Amino acid sequence: MDEEELRREIDQMVDAGAGGVEIAAMPVPGAIGSDPAFLRDNGFGSSRWSQALETIFDHAGSKGLRVDMMVGPHWPTSVPSVSSLDNPAAQQQLVAGYARIAPGQSWTAALPLPARSRTAPDARPTLVAVLAARCATDACPETGGTRMIDWQSVKDLTAKVAKDGSLTWTAPSGPNPWWVIAFCQIADGQKLENLSASTPNYVIDHIGPAGARAVTDFYDRSILTPRLRSLIRTNKSSLFEDSFEPSEGLKWTSTFLPEFKRRRGYSLTPYLPLLVGGGVGARKGFFDYADAGERVREDYRQTFSDLYGDNHMKPYARWAHGLGMTTRLQVEGGPMEIADLAALPDIPEGENRNFLNNPELFKVIGTGAQLRLMEAPLSTECCPIQGGSWATTAGGKSFTIAQGTGAPFGQAGNDANLNWVYKAYAGGVNQLVWHGFPYITTPSGSGVRSRWPGNSFDGNTQFSEAFGPRMPQWPDYRLINDHLARLQLVMRQGRPRYDVAVFWHDFGVKGIAPNVTAFTGYPGLSKMPSTTSPLAAAGFTHQYVSPAYLTAKSARDVREAVWMPDRMGFKAILLNDRTVMPVESLRRIRDLARRGVPLVILGQVPKRTPGLAGERGGDAELARIVTELKTMSQRPSTRVRFVADEAQAAAALATMGIIPAAARADGAGSSDILTVRRRTVDTDYYLLFNQSTQTAARTLSFTGSGVPFELNSWTGEILPLALYEQAGGAVRIPITLAANDIQLIAIGRPAGVEVGTGVHAIATDADMIRRDGAGLILRTGRAGDFQTKLSNGKIIRTHIETLAAHIPLDRWTLGIESWTADDTGLPGLDHSRRQRLPEIAVKAGADHTLPGWGALGHPDKAGRGFYATGIQLAPSWSEPDGAWLDLGMVVDTFRLTVNSADVPPSSYQDTSRIDIGPFLHAGTNRIEVRVATPLRNAVEKATKEGAKMLKQTGLIGPVILHPYRDVPLKLN
């Protein structure tokens, strides 16, 4: 890496509005990437790597850019010092060999060792235990299915194993066959290659203390120079760990058995058969015990989660804090109690790809973030769209390229970057990390990524966009990043507020992409209300609460039947079809119900506690509390309800007087608009996201007092609303929100913001009412008679005699600035030839749709398109007249000028109603649209790698001008 190029790329990020940068190593393709000399000089942990970090920290610090440093070169975490399978810091697994013998048969042979690992054939196993167990029935096949074991028959034969590894033992007589099972700990062999001089590097043990210690020791010894330590202390940086994406196989560590006994209160050894064949998530596998099987597997998952936190996440935090860093850690990928573990990093993080763009999954991470005394930022890694290299779009409608995982729960959507980001924000996220900004090139001769346009993630046809100035859209990402920064600023104000607390206790998240989390097949304990549930349709917001949440000191606070009134403001608690639940959690929820907090128990009631300890009195206590809650539900003075489904749950909340903070005032139950609420001392903030594929028009009743504002996150304007109705501590506001778009509403009396007269409109049949200083303006896009009711009781009638018809803009000129490689073929923007092609005339078809660049004879062109058209407006056009411009489909980002004046930026998700009225005048008007396309089509022409080309690029439309007229309303 060249130091000057590193500085230049830091400057490019700063210019685009970035607030921080994450540093990660990526393997170099081709033969050079595995060359020992190259890796020695340039690999992770080399002196050149440390020098590069010094350059980055130094220059980024001078620009006010935070630098986050990854714990290892890649993911899952490994370090160069763990380069041997026999290193105790390498990731371990528990494996088993087993053989069936008949009753009374003698075993006099070597142990039935497990088959050699395909990933680590040379790894040396360490014997953990040898057990014998009798089948519960004579139906106990050697292959296929699950074999039921009589758990009382289990015998520990470990002490009988001879030094040569043989076993002599005779199975007791009886009706059913026996199994001899030998358990071994062995390195699982998951590795990363060609990232350091000591390649391969094995993934570290994430649940034993040696793994994290290997990471911190390597940094202390090989990376952190005195200068780098000094730079880190002044940078406010974070230590970052990407997702834990383990190989299949039950994860283990040398201290697992004693740690299990200490934490769970019993020995796991007699129950080890329950873990055979269960994989990384401890699913039901080759053997099972009646009643006890799933309980023990739950205890394994809880112990894994505890060890992951205590031996992996906490040591990182102690080490990072000692350096003056915080921690930003992704919490996913194994049988983890995610809600609790997310409370350990300074900045917990999820990722859109593995979370399937599901807002609900981000809420689970948010549970951990909000456990903290001071709420942590909630981060996401976005948007590594499959097949998105040089092809992603910022916003807009669905496109023909096949990419990405789509929207959650079958809800249709699109793969635009902003749609992905907004879905995370709808789950409470307030920090975005773009994936990613690749260094400009790989070394010469390393393949296609060393030639124009340059380096990308996994090549020019693969996963994730290569953000940076080589994208024609890059200048517009400054607008996008400023827009997102404003959204994040608002979503960090005050404290979150939710209507309902949903109890959550699980070890992972069902639904995370199975290609990276193989454990998702085990039965989850928790059920999530979907984003389209009857609760969502009624307008209720919710957050998850875990067992640890219930034991927090702040969880004792109840005021006027509101739980944690100063932190979360929960109006009710929901148990969502839970059959398994810790008794202490249910006891605390019962206590809250006794203090007046409404409780809804949906579907099945809790029947047992998780883990084997529940059999020792916990289940009985759980049943007693359930009986008490049923008795409470019969008393008119208590607010406890048992219901059959989510529709009844929503109805029960309503009958108990629980009103959503963003209720559907028009009576139409609809889940299309999701809401996130934050509250400060004087203001309620609402983020609204339309998760549907159609424009949503709803009247919502927002909890809050004062004046409502729209916070325009694209321009930064704070606009007092003119059309609303205040009633009973709430404000009713008509909302129109385009598909997959987002909006900010604030209600309060913020200091320093001018709101004009107290008179406002409460109803109108015109298109809109807006404020103009102290006055109100009616705006309509059609002629006719209109009626507006004011807050002072006055009704104003307005007549519009005539109004110009909609005007399709069907004829344009187009000048394409084609981006291609220059004669050198070298990577980067400096070697992009930007050639202006001859101007061409563009004419719309009968449906007013404009032809894309492919239909215009340029299917392999990419870059920027400069569209221009003229429009003649009548001499009668005057100051009250204006127009909205509907651009229709645009691929991709755009800037708009009218009569040489720049039109303020507006949503890339909604191109249908851009106000250009202030820039129009009678006579001839010139409208120009500069469109920046993805680079994909030009890259494919240059590299011929077989990537799918975008079939539609440029301004597609239909482009239509919609005239409107403004009429001042007489308020007195």
DAMOLIN-V669438 format. One line per field, one symbol per residue. ss: DSSP state (@ for helix, = for strand, . for the rest). phi: phi as a letter, one per 20 degrees, with the letter a starting at -180 (. if undefined). burial: I if it has 24 or more other ideal C-beta (glycine too) atoms within 12 Angstrom, else O. A space follows every 10 residues. Layout:
ss->???
phi->???
burial->???
This chain:
ss->..@@@@@@@@ @@@@@....= ===....... @@@@.@@@@@ @@....@@@@ @@@@@@@@@@ @@...===== .......=.. .........= .========= =....===== .......... .....===== =====..... ......==== ======.@@@ =....===== .......=== =======... ==........ ====....@@ @@@@@@@@@@ @@@..@@@@@ @@@....=== =......... ==...@@@@@ @@@@....@@ @@@@@..... ......===. ..@@@@@@@@ @@@@@@@@@@ @@@@@@@@@@ @@...===== .......@@@ @.....==== =.......@@ @@@@@@@@@. .......=== ==........ .......... .......@@@ ......@@@@ @@@@@@.... ====...... .......@@@ =......... .......... ...@@@@@@@ @@@@@@@@@@ ....===..= ===....... .......@@@ @......... ...@@@@... .====.@@@@ @.@@@@.==. .==......= .=====...= ..@@@@@@@@ @@@@...=== ==.....=.. .@@@@..@@@ @@@@@@@@@@ @@@......= ===..@@@@@ @@@@@..... .===...... ..=======. ..======== .....===== ===...==== =......=== ..=.===..= =======... .=======.. .......... ====...=== ==..====== ...======= ....====== ......==.. ========== =....=..@@ @=====...= ===.....=. .......... ..======== ===....... ======.=== =.======.. ==........ ...==.@@@. ..======== ==...@@@@@ @@@....... ...====..= =========. ..
phi->.efffgfffg fffffenfda bddcecfefn fffdfgffff ecfgnfffff fffgffffff ffdmdfdddf fcfbcffbbg fddcfeffef fdcdcbdbbe cfgnfedcaf ffffffffeb fefefdfdac ccbeffcfec ffcnmdeedf ffefcedgfe fffeneccad fgfqedfdcd cddcebfenf bdcmdbfegf degffecdff ffffffffff eddefgffgf fffedleced cffedfffpf fbbfdfffff ffednbeegf dggfdfmemf elffcfcbdf megfffffff fffgffffff ddfffgffff ffendedccf daobfdegge ffeeffcfbd bgffellegf ffffffgffe fffdfefddc ebcfffmefm cfdfboefdf feandmeflm ffacefgfff ffffffenfc bddfdbdfgg beggneoffe dgepfbemoe ddfnfefqff egeggfffff ffgfffffff fdflcfccfc edfcbbcpcf ofgffdcfff ffffeddeff fdfgfffenf ebcecdgfff efgffefcbl mdelfedcmf eaccddledc affffffffg ffffeoffcd ddmfegdbef nffffeofff fffffgffff fffeefeddc cdcebfffff ffgffenedf fcfefenefb efdeccdccd fcbddcedce eeecfdccdd defqcodecd effednfddf fdcaceblmc cecfdccfgl dcbdcccrcf fndfdmfffb edabdefacc ecmedccecb dbfpdcccde fenfdddcdd fbbgffcfde ccdcdeeeeb feffmffoff deeddeegfc eccfefemee fffffencfd ebqcddebbd bddfgfgcgf ebbeddemec ccfbcccclm dfegfbffec debefdgfde bfnecddcce ddefegffff ffdlenffef eccnedmgdc edfccecfee ed
burial->IOOOIIIIII OIIIOIIIII IIIIIIIIIO OIIOOOOIIO OIIIIIOIII OIIIIIIIII IOIOIIIIII IIIIIIIIII IIIOIOIIII IIIIIIIIII IOOOOOIOOO IIIIOOIOII OOIOIIIIII IIIIIIOOOI OOOOOIIIII IOIIIIIIOI IOOOOOIOIO IOOOOIIIII IIIIIIIIII IIIIIIIIII IIIIIIIIII IIIIIIIIIO OIIIIOOIIO IIOOIIIIII IIIIIIIIII IIIIIIIOII OOIIOOOIII IIIIIIIIII IIIIIIIIIO OIIIIIIIII IIIIIIIIII IIIIIIIOII OOIOIIIIII IIIIIIIIII IIIIIIIIII IIIIIIIIII IIIIIIIIII IIOOIIIIII IIIIIIIIII IIIIIIIIIO IOIIIIIIIO IOIIIIIIII IIIIIIIIII IIIIIIIIII IIIOOIIIII IIIIIIIIII IIIIIIIIII IIIIIIIIII IIIIIIIIII IIIIIIIIII IIIIIIIIII IIIOOIIIII OIIIIIIIII IIIIIIIIII IIIIIIIIII OIOIIOOIOO IIIIOOIIII IIIIIIIIII IIIIIIIIII IIIIIIIIII IIOOIIOIII IIIIIOOIIO IIOOIIOIIO OIIOOOOIII IIIOOIOOII OIIIOIOIII IIIIIOOOII IIIIIIIIIO OOIIIIIIII IIOOOIOIII IIIIOIIIII IIIIOOOIII IIIIIIOOOI IIIIIIIIII IIIIIIIIOI OOOOIOOOII IIIIOIIIII IOOOIIIIII IOOOOIOIII IOOOOIOIOI OOIIOOIIII OIIIIIIIII IOOOOOIIIO IIIIOOIOOI OIOIOOOIII IIIOOIOIOI IIIIIIIIIO IOIOOOIOOI IIIIIIIIII IIIIIIIIOO OOIOIIIIII IIIIIIIOII IOOOIIIIII IIIIIIIIII IIIOIOIIII IIIIIIIIII IIIIIIIOIO IO
